[in-house]
């Protein structure tokens, strides 16, 4: 348990430095494999003008580059806060063996971040969401997936 808390403290320190350096929001994350930090990330949404530049995503990108792999097999992710839905999706795609986080989404919401709002929206039918959402089915979309299914030299993920 002490290693877990130490890695969480590293993520929190990254987030703290990020705030103090005026480089972004209060979020940090580290990726660990076999007891070694192989990826780090902080929130850079406002400094990069990129709504996807969250700490977990940046840590995943860093770790994947360092591993030269698109998956984080046998890795652990430590985040200063419960990941938002976007980051949680990225974490699942990266396939680490474990996720640890310190602060809750409710604490993030109290600090002005809308993770809870997004979690709520995802449970609504398309017609009830704040952002108008509509599926338009066209043949080309199905053809695209059929082409993928029939591709012989694809790298599956």
DALIN-V953670 format. One record per helix or strand of 2 or more residues. SS is the DSSP state (helix for helix, strand for strand). FROM is the first residue (numbers start at 1). LEN is the number of residues. If there is no record, write none. Layout:
SS;FROM;LEN
SS;FROM;LEN
This chain:
helix;2;19
strand;28;6
strand;36;7
helix;45;4
helix;55;13
strand;75;7
helix;85;10
strand;98;6
helix;105;6
helix;115;8
helix;126;3
helix;139;12
